[in-house]
Amino acid sequence: MFSGGRAPEGYKGSGGGWSSLQHTAGEEQDHIGLFQKPSEGAGDRRVRSGEQTRRRILETAKKLFVERGYFNTSVKDIAREAGVSPATLYHYFSGKEEIAGEICREIVTTIRKSIERAIEEGQSAEERIKRIMLELVSLAWEDMYAVKFAVHTRHTLNLSLCSEEPYKLLRSFLSEEKKRGNIKDLSEDLCAVCITGAPVGLARLKREGTIKGELTPYVEELTRCMWRSLRP
């Protein structure tokens, strides 16, 4: 520690005093022991806090992009609304272009997994189509900003992948069902638009208050109508 085992001039110490910091002769110093060790799990808490900050930035940006428009939203706007400094935002993202791209990738992943799950769990063409529509109603109801971003903002930014991947998956599914004779010989594009657009529109009407009462009966009737139009 200090030469001669003595405290430097003017040192008054704290707590147990200078003697409590001295080491016995020949004992290897433990500099870490001079400071309070971080409590167990502190690293995990820091990681969790960082993830929460990153998530807050993404959710705030998504909301602002939809409400104000991408080009009318600045990094400072996002940082202020998210309750962080611009420097903190730049710690997680290089700019709003990267933020928009990340939002888009998340939406793609969520929609794709929902469609895959519906196709995998359904036992017939009718059940699969109904499950897909139910998944989309749920997604649109839980995160309308994500849907609006996918439908509107991504066109402005030319982020075609924001809907292209799930759309291709849905078209492929419809093509296979048509080949098997399980649905009418209709355009896959037309069917895909109806299957995806109607659930989103229904959720929007409910959120805006146009639809009163429980949403479930409307969803059930919507899926029945859709199947009647597609069944062979």
VEXBA-468575 format. One record per residue (C-alpha): x, y, z; residue in three letters. Coordinates in steps of 0.001 Angstrom, whole numbers, plus 500000, padded with zeros to 6 digits. Layout:
<rs>
XYZALA...
</rs>
This chain:
<rs>
500000500000500000MET501824503123501161PHE505532502824501979SER506403502069505566GLY502876500992506373GLY502020504525507416ARG499193506691506246ALA500202509617504071PRO500362512983505754GLU496956514545506179GLY495089511248505712TYR492342510894508309LYS490796507697507030GLY487196506616507406SER485229503886509066GLY487722501551510751GLY490573504026510234GLY493930503544508613TRP494803500408510544SER491882498529509042SER493373499000505559LEU496871497745506436GLN498111494311505426HIS500316491981507429THR503935491558506336ALA504293489465503188GLY500551489424502532GLU499645490104498918GLU497621493248498527GLN494013492953497472ASP493199496289495929HIS489697495133495076ILE489124494537498769GLY489539498242499443LEU486273498942497683PHE482776497675498123GLN482215494757495800LYS479217494961493502PRO476285492976494757SER475506489702493052GLU473520490166489880GLY474577493780489332ALA475807492951485838GLY472490491350484987ASP470661494431486205ARG472815496663484017ARG472102494493480987VAL468397494506481746ARG468411498274482181SER470185498673478845GLY467654496445477113GLU464801498440478630GLN466327501704477423THR466813500317473933ARG463231499047473862ARG461895502411475047ARG463755504180472241ILE462323501804469626LEU458751502068470891GLU458968505856471106THR460398506152467601ALA457719503868466170LYS454993506031467691LYS456553509290466474LEU457219507965462963PHE453530507087462635VAL452123510234464253GLU454492512859462821ARG456045511130459842GLY459569509808459505TYR461092512937457985PHE459374515203460512ASN460874513275463424THR464427514036464534SER466811512109466751VAL466358514827469368LYS462581514328469238ASP462962510597469834ILE465464511083472652ALA463320513696474393ARG460137511615474205GLU461997508490475342ALA463477510346478315GLY467111509874477308VAL469857512128476013SER470823512117472312PRO474201510710473390ALA472458507761475036THR470393507151471913LEU473544507139469781TYR475035504589472165HIS472392502114470989TYR471748503252467408PHE473712505073464726SER470694507212463850GLY467008507116463026LYS467681505130459838GLU468954502229461916GLU466044502621464333ILE463521502410461483ALA465275499365460066GLY465228497613463440GLU461513498347463877ILE460893496911460435CYS462855493727461159ARG460956493194464404GLU457613493560462646ILE458668491121459926VAL459744488549462499THR456570488882464562THR454196488586461606ILE456155485739460028ARG456183483715463243LYS452459484303463731SER451639483054460237ILE453979480073460591GLU452390479145463910ARG448879479361462470ALA449793477194459475ILE451564474625461634GLU448802474323464240GLU445845474293461842GLY444488470889460845GLN442728472007457650SER442804474861455155ALA439778476396456847GLU441331476244460300GLU444699477563459095ARG443132480568457393ILE441017481330460454LYS444053481038462706ARG446058483390460484ILE443294485982460674MET442971485607464439LEU446728486086464833GLU446633489245462724LEU443681490699464624VAL445561490089467853SER448755491706466540LEU446889494726465195ALA445005495159468452TRP448087494861470646GLU450361497099468568ASP448508499298466104MET451577501507465693TYR453499498524464338ALA450773497835461793VAL450563501470460712LYS454335501618460411PHE454357498492458242ALA451540499762456025VAL452509503413455638HIS455936504459456903THR457884501634455310ARG456738502791451842HIS458226506219452509THR461511504615453525LEU461427501958450796ASN461638499233453455LEU459961496606451295SER461078493751453546LEU458763495115456215CYS455906493184454626SER457488491277451750GLU458676488235453717GLU455381487465455522PRO453471488229452323TYR455527485704450348LYS454944483109453054LEU451198483684452914LEU451120483546449108ARG453071480283449145SER450617478773451627PHE447616479850449541LEU449211478509446360SER449705475082447949GLU446145474967449263GLU444852475924445827LYS446871473152444155LYS445389470642446588ARG441902471836445751GLY441272473064449280ASN440399476626448233ILE439017478271445101LYS441217478988442108ASP441595482677442923LEU444539485044442733SER446913484492445660GLU447450488245445802ASP443731488933446109LEU443319486282448802CYS446342487532450738ALA445067491113450707VAL441674490021452037CYS443119487737454712ILE445513490389456031THR443590493604455413GLY440270492642456978ALA441669491708460435PRO443727494907460597VAL440711496992459620GLY438571495277462236LEU441077495962465002ALA441334499597463910ARG437549500063464045LEU437477498598467532LYS440314500813468727ARG438644503910467288GLU435408503064469084GLY433337502383465971THR432787498800467085ILE431130498588470490LYS431235495658472871GLY433354492535472621GLU435529492069469560LEU435330488258469570THR431920487890467831PRO433064490189465031TYR436275488221464570VAL434385484932464432GLU431931486279461861GLU434768487755459812LEU436622484436459632THR433412482591458684ARG432733485064455876CYS436292484765454630MET436132480986454510TRP432783481017452684ARG434401483149449995SER437437480857449666LEU436100477343450075ARG435799475326446839PRO
</rs>
